[in-house]
Amino acid sequence: MFKEQIMKDSEFSLNPNPLVRYLKKPACEFTRNDIIGYVEDHEIEIINFRYTAEDGRLKTLSFVITGKEHLESILTNGERVDGSSLFSFVGADSSDLYVVPRYTTAFVNPFSEIPSLDILCAFYTSEGQPLTSAPEYILKKAHAAFKEKTGYTFRAMGELEYYLIVPKEMGNLYPARDQAGYHESGPFSNFQAFKDEAMTLIAMAGGKIKYGHLEVGNFTDEENIYEQQEIEFLPVPAEEAVDQLVIAKWMLRMLANEYGLLLSFAPKITVNKAGSGLHIHMQLEKDGRNMMVEKGELSTDAKKMIAGILDLAEPLTAFGNTIPTSYLRLVPHQEAPTSICWGDRNRSALIRVPLGWLGAANQMAALENPQDKTLKPLNEIKQTIELRSGDGSADLHHYVAGIIVAAQHGLEMENSMELARKLYLDVNIFDEAHKDKSAQLKGLPTSCWESAEKLEEKRSCFEATGIFPAGVIDRFIDHLKAYDDKDLSERLYGKHDEIARLVENYLHQM
């Protein structure tokens, strides 16, 4: 018992989240009284309610704490907000909504000079019921239905890519080779300190970070340095995965502002250079076990899940690729997929099955470190599958909810295994030698307009169980078609000045 307590205390002492360390419990167990106790003992003066509205950005409602009774009221009752200013589907004649804090998401604000605690919130109607069209509730419904129908928990994680854009005079004494920045180190990385600080702050806010590194995108023009970085997370339940991405995007922008750097999650920065994606990895979990592997290979249900996502890959772009420049990224040879297929470790495929530390791989550390006789293989399965089409413009709650709907679709389809076999590829489809195979595959949409049309065609898959209200699907279709970007790539071909203006217009539109 004593040994178990020491191990438990050690687990909390190593956690970067100050609330977890202080309360000696995981964030998933935070209560109202826990929050109040932390506020009192750490002289917190401001509570910030945070919530994501229709534009996908993190909004803020701030309270100066005037006493314990006031704090209890805030944390218990939430507060009113003008829903018509946050969502286009909420009318001005009945616009009041409640925002209600989710205690498990509380974190210390690292940017405020006044001690502040931030908490993510959910939207509720005037009747005290969850707002069925709210982004976070759509995701919650999708995951609940998935659990009920399949018996699995859907775990996910994101690979968050972004560019730092700065004047040449701020660095570049040791410029990295053009489009060869992958995993580069200082001094060839100009902003490694920024990445390291960003990871630290995100982890302190509860983000489960796997690692961070420079990505391939690295180039210089006449005025600026462009450095692409990536922060990758660990698999957690779907709602938590989206929470940490929302907080991470906000924190990265805040930190960049403090550094005097321009940061963008835009899918395209310029022509003939790698864009920024938002790859989503996923797992099926049951009873605490990763169920993606059976008998040393990808499980049947994992393959069915892949088939379902591929079957709905076209309409999923409506949630994961939401601006015209998204479709300037989804072109050959630009570190992005173009065709609907999957494969093992195949980075030209839409869905990739990465290495998963199976079998003999568990012995690698022991082989490399023969002097350490204590090394034993860890009995863990890390296998994921990776959807590579999304980008920084993704509407995160709707995108992950859509992926969950597609995964359930695959688990329930009669022809899932047949479709999985048909769409499996073990070659680079961008290689000229395999153009015949590429020609047999369906391609992803090439514009917001086409993406909207594909969503219209398949909307019943997302609406059938009531997870996506019809009005939400209508809004996505109308919004995407309003760009009027049909055949945009063809119209802009070779017109670099027009492309540059388009990129500039959407540099921060997500």
N, C-alpha and C positions, 0 to 999 in steps of 0.2 A: 504493500500500500504506500509506504514511504517512497519507494523507488518510483512508483507510478506518479506520485505527486511531484517529485523532482522533474520527471520528464514533462509533465504537464506545464509546470512553471517555466521550464526551459523553452517549450513551444511558444508560450506567450511572450517571453522576454525577447525572443528573436523576431517577433512580428513587428514590421515597420509601422503599423497603424497605432498611434498613441492611445486611442480608446481601447483597443484590444489589450495592449500592454497594461493599461491602468485597471481595466475592469476584470482582467484575467478570464475572459470568455470570448468565443468567436463572435464576429459581427452578426451572424445569423441568430444569435440569442439576445441581442440588445433589447432592452425594455425602456419604457418611458422613464422609470426611476433611475435607470443607468445613465441616461442622457442628463437628467437633472443633477445627479450626483457629480458627473464629470464637469458640468457647467459651474456648479458651486465650488468645487475644489480647485478648478483651474481659472477661476475668475473670467469666464467667458462673458462678453458684454453684448455680442450680437448673434442672433440666430438668422441664418439665411435659408429660406425655402427655395429649392431648385426644382425645375420641371422643364420638360421638353415639349414644345408646342408644335404647331403645324410646319414651321420652317426648319425643324430639327435642331435648333440652337437651344442652349441651356438658358433659361430665364431665371430671374432672381426676385424674391420678395424678402426684404430685410426687416428685422425686428430688433429694437433696442430693448433688452430685458430690464423691466422695472421692478421685478420682485418674483418670488417663487410662485405666487398665485398666477401672475401673468404668464410665466413660463409654462406652468401646468396647463393653462388654457390654450396656449399656442400649440403645445404638443398633443393635446387631446382633441381639440376641435378643429384644428387647421385654420384656414382663413378664406375669405371670399376673394375672387378675382373676376375680371371682366373676360368671360370666355369668348365674346365676339371679337376681341382684339388679339386672341391667341389662335382661334380656329375659324376658318371661313364658313364652316357648317353650323356655327352657333349664331343665331340671330340676335340683333341688338335688343329686340323686344323681350327676350328671356335669356339674357346673357350671363347671369350670375352662375359661377361654378365655385366649388370648394377645392382647395388644394390641401391634401392631408399627408402629413409626413410619414415616411417609411423608416422607422428607427434603425433598421439594419444597415442603412446607407450613410449614416452620420460620419462626418470626417471634419478634421480641423482645417480651416481655410489657411493655406500657407502664404497667401498674397496680401491678406488684410493686415494693416498695422494695428488695428484694434482687434483683440482676441475674439475670434468668430468661429462658430460651428455651423457647417452646412449640412442639409439633409435633403435628399431627393423626395419628391412628393408624387402622389397619384391624384387624378382628377375625379371628383364626385359631383353628381347632379344636385339640384335643389331639393330633391326627394331623399338625399342621403344614399344614393346608389352609385356604383362605379359608372363613369361615363363610358358607354359601350364603344364610342368612336375614338376614345383617347388612345394614343399610340401605345402607352405602357399597358393598357388593359387588353388591347388586341393581342399583344405578345403573351400576356398572362393567360388569356383564353386559349391561344394556340398551344401553349405548352401543357396546360391542364387537359385539353382534349387529347393530346398526344400521349400523355401518361395514362389516361383512362383507357384509350383504345389499344395501346401497344404494350403497356406495362413497363415501358422504358422511361428513364429521365433523359432529356435531350441536353447534352453538354456542348458548349461552343466556346470558341475563342477567336479573336480577330488578330490580323497582322496589319497594324496601322502604319501606313507609309505617308510620308510628307516631304516637301521640299523646303529648305531654308534658302532664302534669296537675299543676298547682301551685296553692297558695293564692293568692288575689287579691293579698295584700300583697307577693308576690314580683315583681309587675310590673303591666302593664296600664295604664300612664299614657296610652298611645296605643292603645286597643283597635281591632283590625281589625274590619271589618264582619262580621256573622254569616254563616258559610258563604261567605266571600269572601276567604279568606286566600291564594289561589293566587299564588305567586311574590311575596308581600308582602315588603317590606324593613323593616329597622329604621328608626325606633323602633316601627313597627306590628308588627314581629316581636319578641317578647320574648326569644327564645332562639336568635338567629342564631349567637352565639358557641359555643353547645353544638353546633349542627350542623356548624360549621366545624371544631371540634376533633375531633368524631367522624369526619368524613371524613378528616382528617389521620391519625388513629390507624389507621383501617381500611386506608388506602393504605400505611402503613408496615408493616402485616401482610401485604401482598401483594394487597389488594383493588384491582381495576381499576375505579376510580370514573369515571363519566361526569360526573355533577354532583349537586348537592343543592339543595333549595329548600323553601319552605313549600308545603303542599298546601291544598286548598280548605277543609278542616275547621278552623274557628276559631270558638270561641264561649266564652261565660262564663255560669256559673250563679251562684247566691247565694254560693257558697263558693270556686269554683275557676276558673282559666283553663285552657282546653283548646286547645292549639296542635298542629296536625298538620304533620309534616314528612315529606320523602321523600328518600331517597338512592338514586340509580339507577346501575347498574353498566354496564360495557361487555361485549359478547359475548365469551365465552371457551368452551373446551370444557366440556361439561356437568358433568363432575366438579368442575372448578375453579369453575364458577359456583355450585355448591352449597356448596363449601368456603368461598367468600368470603361467602355469605349466612349460614352458620352462625357464622363468626367475627364478622361484622358485628353480628348480633343480640346475641351475648354482649358485644361491646364497647360497644354502645349502652346496654345495661342497666348495665354496670359504670360507664360514664361518668355516666349519669343518677344512679346511687347516689352518686357523688362530688359531683355538683352538688346533691344533695338534692332531685332531681326524681323524680316518678313517671312511668315510661315504660311504655307498653303497645302491643303489636302486635295487640291484640284487634280482631276484625272489626267490632265494634259497641261504641260508647261510650255512646250514648243514642239515644232515638227521634228521628226526623226530622233527624238530622245525618249527614253523610258518614262511612262506616266506613273502615277501613284495609284495603286490598287488597294482594295480592302478585302484580302482573302479571308474567308471564314472556314475554320476547321471545326469538325463536329465529331461527336461520339455518342453511342448508345450506352446507357448505363443501367444496370439492374442490381439491386442489393449491394451497391458500392463497388461493383465490378464492371470494368470496361468490356462490353459485349461485341466489340468490333472484330474479334478474332475467334476462330474455332479450328482446332486441330492444326494450329500453326499457319493458317492462312485467313484471308478476309472472310468474315462470316456471311452466311446466306442473307441474313437481315441487313447487313451492311451493304451488300450488293443490291438488294431491293431498294434500300434508301437511295443509293446512287441513281438507280433507274428512275425513281420518282422525281428526283431533282432534275435529272436530264430531261424528263418528259415535260417539266414545267420551266425549263431554263429560260425560254423566251419571255414569258410574262414576268419572271422574277427580275428581269432587268428593269422593269417599271419601278421597282422599289430599290434596286441596287445600283442603278446607273441613270441618274435623274436629271442630267443637264446635257446640252448638245455636245460639249467637249468629252463627255464620257465615251462617245462613239468614235472619237478621233484616237482614243487609246486602244479600242478593241479592233486592232488591225495586225496583220502578220509582222513578226520580227520586232515587236515592241514590248516584250515581256508580258504579253496579255493573250488570252485565248480568243479564238474567233469561231471555232466549230464545236458542235455539241457532241462530245465524246469523253471517255475517261480512260485512265491507264495508271499503271504502277510507276511511281517516281517520274512521270511524264509531264514536264512543264509546258508542253505545247497543248495539253488537253485541258478541257474545261474543269474537270474534276480529277485531281491527282491523289494517288494513294502514297503518301510519303513513307520513308523508312520508319519502322515501328519498334525497333529494339527487340526483335523476336529471336528465339532460339539461341544460337551461338553468340549472338551479339551481347548477351548478358555477361559473357566471360571476358569482354575486351579489357576492362580495367585491370583484372587479375593478370592477364597476359602481359600487359604493358608495365605492370608494377609488381614483378615477382617477389620483391623484398617485403611486400605487405601481405602477411599470411592471414590477416583478418578479413580480407575482402571476400564477400559472398554475393552471389547474384541476387538482385532485388526482384522479388516476385511481383512485378508490376507490368501492365500492358499499356503502352502509351499510344497505341495505334489510333490515328484519326483519318478522316478523308477531308480534302481541301477543295472548296469551291472558289475558283479564281477569277470570276467575272466581275464582282462588285468593285466599287471604287469609293473614294472619299466623299462623293456626293450622296452615298447611300442614305436613305431614310432608315436609320438603324433599327428601330422597333418594328416597322413594317417589313423590312428586309428579312430579319431573322424570323419573324412570325411566318413570312411567306416560305422560307426555307423549311421550317418545321411542318407546315401544311404539305409541302412537296414531299418531304421525307415520309410522312404518314401516308400520302397518296401512293408512294412506292411500296410501302409495306402492305398495302391493301389491294394493289393492282394484281390481276390474275397473270398478266404476262410480264411481270417485273424481271424475272430471271432471263427470259428470252430477250428482252430489251437490253438488259445489262450485257449479255453476250454479244449482241449485235453492235453495240456502241463502244466496245472495248478496243483500244488501240495500243500497240507496243512500239510505235514508230513516231518520229518527229514529223507531224503533218505539215510543218513549214518547209520541210526539205523537198526540193524539186523532184527528187526521186520517188516521192510518195504522193504526188499531186493527184493520182488517180483515186487513192483512198480518201483524200481530202474532198474531192469532188462528190463523193457519195454521201457526205455528211451534211446535215442541216447546219446553217450558220446562225449565229446570234443576230439579233436586230442590229441595224446599222444607223438608227436614229431614234430620238425620243418618240417621234411620230410612229415609227414601226413598232417600237416597244409598247406604245399605247394600244395599237391595233392587236398585238398578241395578247395583251391583258384582257381586252374586250372579248377575244375569242375564248379565252380560258377562265373568264371571271367566275363561272359556276364552281370551279374547283376551290376557289378562295371564299366564296359566299355560302356554299352548301351547308356548312355547319354553323353559320352565324358568326364565325370568327371575324371575318372582314365584312362590316356592314356595306350594303350596296352603295350608299352615299360616299364611303371612303374610296371604293373602286372608281366611282364616277369622278371624284375629285382628282385622283391620280391620272386618269385618262384625259380629262380636260386640261390639267396642268401640263402634261407632256405634249399634247397636241398644240397647245398655245405657243410653243417654241417654233412651230412651223418649219421644222428642220428636215423634212423629207428630202432625201438625196443630197444632204448637206455636204458629205465628203466629196461627192462628184463635183458639186458646185465650187468647192473651195480648192480643188486639186491644183497645186502649183501656185496658189495665191497666198504667199507667206505673210504678207502684210495683213490681209483679212483674217487669216488664222490667228495672228498675234493679237489683233483687236478682240477677237472672240475669246481667246484664252484670258486676256486681261479682264474682260467683262465678267467671267465666271470664276475668277481666282479665289473668291471667298463665298461663293453661293452654296454653301453647305455647312 
